Amino acid sequence: MSPRTKPRWETASQRRHIIREHRVVDGVGWVLTGCGSLAEQSRYDLRMVDPPTCPVCRMLHPST
């Protein structure tokens, strides 16, 4: 488990989320999002162009 870093926008689960923490479990990359989800970050997420923004992350972190 990695330490928490400054929250920033990244793509996970095919949406833009505020990412609060990166984790690796059994070789799989997971992220803890600003809306409380634990999501896997896939190769598809890294290639997405202009994914939709998570409405809950936007509401909870308006200034980020």
Secondary structure as UniProt FT lines:
FT   STRAND          8..12
FT   TURN            13..14
FT   STRAND          15..25
FT   TURN            26..27
FT   STRAND          28..33
FT   TURN            34..35
FT   STRAND          38..40
FT   HELIX           43..47
FT   HELIX           55..60
FT   TURN            62..63
//
